[in-house]
Amino acid sequence: MTPPLRELVLGGARSGKSALAQARAEASGLEVIYVATAQALDAEMAARIARHRAGRPAEWQTLEAPLALAATLAAHAAEGRCLLVDCLTLWLSNLLAEGDARLEAEVDALLGVLPALPGQVIFVSNEVGQGIVPMNALARRFRDEAGRLHQRVAAACERVTLMVAGLPLTLKDEGARHEARGARHGEGAAFTRASSLAPRTCAIASPLAPRPLESETMDLDWLDDPIPMPDAGAEAAALARQGQLTKPPGALGALERLAVRLAALQRRERPVMDPARARIAVFAGDHGVVGEGVSAFPQAVTAEMVRNFARGG
């Protein structure tokens, strides 16, 4: 049995979001039902609907759900079937005209039924929150409601894709991650890390005993955690601080550059390390400064080192 897959495809006007959603529906190999939320209330909308209909495969069934989207999905979702909903923003616009009570009820109904839907469901929606603030109150309300709806639907979907200039940007892909974990715990111990572009394989052996590479694996899901952009101001401050520490300039070599880089990533002059999570501790010292002539530095350096270390430097 194929596990359910719920996907949200976001994008601006003419970004290619509908084309991507249609291509993924066709590639699924499943029976496809197109769920339309638009209403032909004027000639322009009627022409848009006709263009969309002409661009779809003739064998696709079309259902209209301008308001009761949750009930339509619950009635027609099935194993071996893909429901393509185009689009959530028109559905939201229709509900805004029906009043707050109907809007809240239908949105809650959709979010309530979505996790239990079998088969594949693809939602298309317009990203409208990245432009200027609208002039009128209704437009601002629509923008805000759309943003809240997208957040809730995205949280319930296994895959979320943002379309920009015809190019897909994967924001979330839990389906691929689940496949990778399944492969990792099945026969064969090779670790497969999920990627929206291409799968990569990494098998790690224990350094303590020679074994085949397939015998030991490591969970590297933390590699997917976002890394913040380095802060130029913190990097400059950390570099300046290096010259004030009690050590010859550059004495710690690459460790100094590492400390500066950590400071930039942590966005603070003095990088910090959680002792509970530390894996490597580095100690450096100039041995022999207690005796004159043993080191290039006089005995006074030792006392100054102790004072600086006590102050945190």
Summary of the structure (lengths in Angstrom):
residues: 313
radius of gyration: 28.8
end to end distance: 60.7
largest distance: 95.1
contacts: 792
relative contact order: 0.10
helix: 42%
strand: 16%
